[in-house]
């Protein structure tokens, strides 16, 4: 799947998700390192009560790659 098609799939899924959560408090945080996650969750919980988390990590450091394709060239 090319980047354009993947973006379209992601946007469709996000729109579906947002429609299904209409009326609920929803926070989306993009960027930053992993040290900010706990602070964001605590702030949301303080304002809205119990929270859930869906975390996407786009870094390749947890995916096995072939030896001939080093991840940080």
Secondary structure, DSSP 4 states (H G I P E B T S, - for coil): --HHHHHHHHHHHHHHHHHHTTTS------SS-GGGHHHHHHHHHHHHSS---------GGGS---TTS-TT-
